[in-house]
């Protein structure tokens, strides 16, 4: 089931399946902002990545000597959430651990996702409560895809990625076999006055992976340099930018933690950037999308 929130500026839709944002309609400009999941390129809109962002090395993670199978981006995006609250400007979805989730993720939890519409902003809040008796480990991320190009007569390469005042932004690429971070070589984006033109081969080697909180805000600008949209994720240590080569969308991905480093086979508690929540405690994080 879908749930729609609307104000004078925007209309958004959130699906019970995956608690996934599946439409951001700009009423002023009469255009859809969010990618509409054409399976020719990519069948999703804005999946929630939990309990892992990206992949574990060899698709396996370890806890206290036991090894658990995992899949890219976790299981939450493929599960039905329950809608637990809805107001004129927000909708909340809940996922609770089950015997099935415990097969690959042996923790008891509740995970709620709240989408709030506020003017020309969409706020996305995650609350993860540890309802079990042992310390819980996870990474979590957003994966919204935005239509680019969006103006008639333009190409994707006419548009810009936008950043705060950085002039050189380090990033990593993924190992093509295991989809985990290759830490041996670091690359750099070099924006000019906060803008970097999208080029046709930017994603030939998959996603660009950013760590150490180097991106707290990123956006997309129209060919004339004016802002199209902006994603803000203060306090997030990781970020991804991705598309399928040749596809008419760009993903801006705020992450709390990321994929494994290539070759990492240690206990999950030793994974760099892992989140942890003790029994009875709750992890909360929020990011926002602004449409101009």
C-alpha positions in Angstrom: 0.0 0.0 0.0 1.2 3.5 -0.8 0.8 6.6 1.4 0.7 10.1 0.0 1.6 13.4 1.8 1.0 16.7 0.1 1.5 20.4 0.6 1.4 23.5 -1.7 4.9 22.7 -3.0 5.4 18.9 -3.1 3.5 15.6 -3.2 5.4 12.5 -2.0 4.5 8.9 -1.8 5.9 6.2 0.5 5.3 2.4 0.0 4.8 -0.1 2.8 7.2 -2.4 0.9 10.6 -1.5 2.2 9.2 1.8 3.7 10.5 3.2 0.4 10.0 6.7 -0.9 8.7 6.2 -4.4 7.7 9.6 -5.6 8.6 13.3 -5.1 6.4 15.4 -7.4 7.3 19.0 -7.8 3.9 20.7 -8.1 5.3 24.1 -9.0 7.3 22.8 -12.0 5.0 19.8 -12.7 7.8 17.2 -12.7 8.7 14.0 -11.0 12.0 14.3 -9.2 12.5 10.7 -8.0 13.5 7.9 -10.4 10.5 5.8 -11.3 12.2 2.4 -11.2 12.4 1.4 -14.8 13.7 -2.1 -14.6 15.6 -1.6 -17.9 18.2 0.3 -15.8 17.3 -0.2 -12.1 14.1 -1.4 -10.5 14.1 0.7 -7.3 13.4 4.3 -6.2 15.0 5.0 -2.9 15.6 1.8 -0.9 16.5 1.7 2.8 19.8 -0.2 3.3 19.7 -2.2 6.6 21.3 -4.0 8.4 24.2 -3.6 6.0 25.2 -1.0 3.4 26.8 -2.6 0.4 28.4 -6.0 0.7 30.4 -7.9 3.2 33.6 -9.4 1.9 32.7 -12.8 0.3 29.1 -12.1 1.3 29.7 -13.3 4.9 30.1 -11.5 8.2 31.3 -12.8 11.5 30.2 -12.5 15.1 31.8 -14.3 18.1 33.2 -17.0 15.8 30.1 -17.7 13.8 29.7 -16.8 10.1 26.4 -15.5 8.7 25.5 -15.2 5.0 24.5 -11.8 3.8 23.4 -10.1 0.7 24.0 -6.6 -0.8 22.3 -3.8 1.1 20.6 -6.1 3.6 17.0 -7.4 3.8 14.9 -4.4 4.9 14.4 -3.1 1.4 12.7 -6.3 0.4 10.4 -6.6 3.4 6.9 -5.3 4.1 6.8 -2.7 6.9 3.7 -1.9 8.9 2.4 1.7 8.8 2.1 2.6 12.4 1.3 6.3 12.3 0.2 8.9 9.7 -0.6 12.6 10.0 -1.1 15.3 7.5 2.7 15.8 7.1 4.3 12.5 8.2 4.1 8.7 7.9 5.9 6.2 10.0 6.7 2.5 9.1 7.9 -0.2 11.4 9.8 -3.4 10.8 10.4 -6.0 13.6 12.8 -8.8 13.7 11.5 -12.3 12.9 12.8 -15.9 12.9 13.6 -15.4 9.3 15.7 -12.2 9.8 17.5 -13.9 12.7 18.8 -16.6 10.3 21.2 -14.0 8.8 21.1 -11.3 11.4 20.9 -12.8 15.0 19.5 -9.7 16.8 16.1 -8.7 18.1 15.2 -5.2 17.0 12.5 -2.8 15.9 13.3 -0.4 13.0 11.1 2.6 12.2 11.3 4.9 9.2 9.5 8.3 9.3 9.1 10.5 6.3 8.0 14.1 7.0 7.1 16.7 4.5 8.0 20.2 5.5 7.7 22.9 2.8 10.1 22.0 0.1 12.0 19.5 2.3 11.5 15.8 2.9 13.0 14.6 6.2 13.8 10.9 6.6 14.4 9.6 10.2 15.5 6.2 11.2 15.1 4.7 14.7 16.6 1.3 15.5 15.9 -0.1 18.9 17.8 -3.1 20.3 15.1 -5.3 21.9 17.4 -8.2 22.6 19.9 -9.1 25.2 23.2 -8.7 23.3 25.0 -5.7 21.7 23.7 -5.2 18.2 25.9 -4.2 15.2 24.8 -2.7 11.8 25.3 -0.2 9.1 22.4 1.7 7.6 22.0 4.0 4.6 19.7 5.8 2.1 19.8 5.2 -1.6 17.5 7.8 -3.3 17.8 8.0 -7.1 16.9 11.3 -8.8 15.9 11.9 -12.4 18.7 13.5 -14.4 18.2 15.0 -16.9 14.9 16.5 -16.0 14.6 19.5 -18.4 13.5 19.0 -22.0 16.3 19.2 -24.5 19.1 18.6 -21.9 21.5 15.7 -21.4 22.8 14.3 -18.1 26.2 15.6 -18.8 24.8 19.1 -18.9 24.2 18.9 -15.1 26.5 19.3 -12.1 27.1 17.6 -8.8 27.3 20.2 -6.1 29.2 20.2 -2.8 30.0 22.5 0.0 33.2 24.4 -0.2 35.6 21.4 -0.8 38.1 21.7 -3.6 39.4 18.1 -3.5 37.3 15.3 -2.2 38.9 11.8 -1.7 36.9 8.7 -2.6 37.4 4.9 -3.1 36.2 2.5 -5.7 34.7 -1.0 -5.4 36.5 -4.3 -6.0 34.8 -5.7 -9.1 34.6 -9.2 -7.7 33.3 -8.8 -4.2 31.9 -5.3 -4.3 33.9 -4.2 -1.3 36.1 -1.1 -0.9 39.5 -1.1 -2.5 41.5 0.9 0.1 44.9 0.7 -1.6 44.1 3.4 -4.1 42.5 6.8 -3.4 40.9 8.9 -6.1 39.7 12.5 -6.0 36.9 14.7 -7.2 37.9 18.3 -7.9 34.9 20.6 -7.9 35.3 24.1 -9.2 33.6 26.6 -6.9 31.5 23.7 -5.4 30.3 22.3 -8.7 31.5 19.3 -10.8 30.0 18.5 -14.2 28.7 15.0 -14.5 30.8 13.2 -17.1 29.7 10.1 -19.1 32.2 7.7 -17.6 31.8 8.7 -14.0 30.3 5.4 -12.9 32.0 3.0 -15.3 33.6 1.4 -12.2 30.4 1.4 -10.1 29.8 3.7 -7.1 32.1 6.4 -5.7 32.6 5.7 -2.0 33.3 8.6 0.5 34.4 8.2 4.1 35.5 10.3 7.1 32.5 12.6 6.8 33.9 14.4 3.8 30.4 14.9 2.4 27.8 16.3 4.7 25.8 18.0 1.9 25.6 17.2 -1.8 23.2 18.1 -4.6 22.5 18.4 -8.3 22.4 21.6 -10.3 20.8 22.4 -13.6 22.9 23.2 -16.7 22.8 26.9 -15.9 24.3 26.1 -12.4 21.1 26.9 -10.4 20.2 24.3 -7.8 17.8 21.4 -8.6 18.0 19.4 -5.4 20.2 19.1 -2.3 20.6 16.3 0.2 21.9 17.1 3.7 23.2 14.5 6.1 25.0 16.2 9.0 26.9 13.7 11.1 27.0 10.9 8.5 30.5 9.5 8.2 30.0 7.9 4.7 28.4 8.8 1.4 27.9 7.2 -2.0 27.3 8.6 -5.5 26.2 6.1 -8.1 24.3 5.4 -11.3 24.1 2.7 -14.0 26.3 4.0 -16.9 23.9 5.5 -19.4 20.9 5.6 -17.1 19.0 8.8 -16.6 19.3 9.0 -12.8 21.9 9.9 -10.2 21.9 8.4 -6.7 23.0 10.5 -3.7 23.4 8.1 -0.8 23.9 9.1 2.9 25.3 6.2 4.9 26.0 5.5 8.5 28.8 3.0 7.8 29.6 1.3 4.5 30.6 -1.9 2.8 33.5 -4.0 4.1 37.1 -3.2 3.1 38.2 -5.8 0.5 39.8 -8.7 2.4 38.2 -7.9 5.8 37.3 -11.1 7.6 37.4 -10.0 11.2 34.6 -9.9 13.8 31.9 -7.4 12.9 32.7 -5.6 16.2 36.1 -4.7 14.7 34.8 -3.4 11.4 35.7 0.2 10.8 32.7 2.5 11.1 30.3 -0.1 12.5 27.3 1.1 14.5 26.5 -0.5 17.8 23.5 -0.3 20.1 23.3 -1.9 23.5 20.2 -3.8 24.8 17.3 -1.4 25.4 18.9 1.5 23.6 17.9 3.2 20.4 19.9 4.6 17.5 18.5 7.6 15.7 19.6 9.4 12.5 18.0 11.8 10.1 18.8 13.2 6.7 16.9 15.6 4.4 16.2 16.2 0.7 15.4 19.8 -0.5 13.8 20.5 -3.8 14.4 23.9 -5.3 
